[in-house]
Amino acid sequence: MLSIKYIQENKEKVLERLGIKNFKGEEIIDKALELDNLRKTTQAELDRQLAEANNLAKIIGSLFKEGKTREANEAKQKTAQLKESTKELGLKLESAEKELNLVLVQIPNLPHESVPAGKGAEDNCIVKTHGEIPVMDNTALPHWDLAKKYDIIDFETGVKITGAGFPVYKGKGAKLQRALINFFLDEAEKAGFFEVQPPIMVNEDSGFGTGQLPDKEGQMYHAEIDNLYLVPTAEVPVTNIFRDVILNRKDLPVKYTAYTPCFRREAGSYGKDVRGLNRLHQFDKVEIVCIDHPENSYHTLEEMVKHAESLIFKLELPYRIVKLCGGDMSFTSALTYDFEVYSGAQKKWLEVSSVSNFESFQANRLKLRFKDDNDKRNQLAHTLNGSALALPRIVAALLENNQTAEGIKIPKVLVPYTKFEMIN
């Protein structure tokens, strides 16, 4: 969440940067400034009247002692009037603060200066491509047909049990899932990330803290009776470990990793791009989360990008790294790199990871701060997170790109985890 102080001091810059995200912010920014002005004037008047009431309270006793009964009673009457007035001002202040907060949470994070303008995915910038695009003959099958051929993923039974987008992994398909999860977690540990296993349901405060709530697009599954939400990513519970926490600068960066299933309603998704594993309502993902000093967060972002890249490289998949344009970025991100792998049988690029720096946007909502031994002031930290990696499209690309006449070949790095070299 942007601070009102920053908006006041940098209004034109805020509007300019919001424009990169194609967010027309002038009306809502003016509303925020108007409400903050109301808050300030109300607070000033409340403080003045409280001071006056306090001063009157001190002199009433003296007036009675001096025999100035009429003046004392007038002061008492004035005090009673001030008591009613300050009560009203207190309610007015509370209302202004609440309304201001409701406005501020609707304003997206500002994109980093390096983020290019653009409306959507077609305007993203490819910053790196690695590996040869697989050339497959006409007999090559898409992963949903391979899943049926080798009986490793059952989409139909998933529909029966729950609905579309909830597949059942079977046999070597289930083992491949588990192998990828363990491989990703082990690699994260080697890179210095501390593993946690968080809850997969979160409360409203947690959803608000990382910017998933208010959920404008209705993408989160909501258990209404208990008012809990199924996590769309481990980013939410892991980052919220540090909600209302003050860290010491010497402990930065904090690096955590977690595996969770992820749940997304994907409202409005349809067509060929959602077939098979391309877009699911439930999927597995290993997440990496970092909390760092503002001066170091973009160096940390580059390290996280290199970590995600190393995983795809070791899986021997062709990939590209894409810097998102303003129009394709999330509400909370300041800078995002997407990773895409090439799917041979589908002949297209599939997104498998996003790595983002949120700067202080989440930390402000979370009240996540750090302190320096040489500085008594608490400062907002920067938060970052990335997929390392999401499984469904990785599995899709592995199945499609590695299909042979004998079966599907498992990448060498996964064999110690799967305990088999082929799916056949």
Buried (B, 14 or more C-beta within 10 A) or exposed (E): BBEBEBBBEBBEEBBEBBBBBBBEBEEBBEBBBBBBEBBEEBBEBBEEBBEBBEEBEEBBEEBBEEEBEEBBEBBBEBBEEBEEBBEEBBEBBEBBBEBBEEBBBBBBBBBBEEBBEBEEBEBBBEEEBEBEEBEBEEEBBBBBBBBBBBEBBBBEEBBEEEEEBBBBBBEBBEBBBEBBBBBBBBBBEEBEBEEBEBEBBBBBEBBBBBBBBEBEEEBBBBEEEEEBBBBBBBBBBBBBBBBEBEBEBEEBBBBBBBBBEBBBBBEEBEEEEBBBBBBBBBBBBBBBBBBBBBEBBBEBBEBBBEBBBBBBBBBBBBBBBBBBBBBBBBBBBBBBBBBBBBBBBBBEBBBBBBBBBBBBBBBBBBBBBBBEEEEEEEBBBBBBBBBBBBBBBBBBBBBBBBBEEEBBBBBEBBBEBBEBBBBE
